Amino acid sequence: MLRVARNRVTDWFRKKRPVALGDPVAGADPVKRTTWEDILPSTTAGPDAVYAQRALLDELLAAIDELPVPQREVFAAHQIEGRSFVEIAQAAAEKPGTLISRKHQAV
């Protein structure tokens, strides 16, 4: 189950035009935003899906914790908090290109 969930997230990131968290879901209500729950296994599918979702989230958090601090901060600010690279660059006194590179390395 963990492998299936991991492959599902990997496939999601490999799409030609990945949908960042916070972007509207294609073909859906423009006000609705993509969340982690949209890409994780549904908890209504039964106990196996609940276990898979919990295991995937634990692995994801462990992977984020293993990142070097600069990469972790950029990944969290952009992907989880939904801030733009320009906003993060202004707060960190860095160039946006540097932050884009850090996030790419983190992913």
Beta strands, then each sheet from edge to edge (+ up, - down):
end
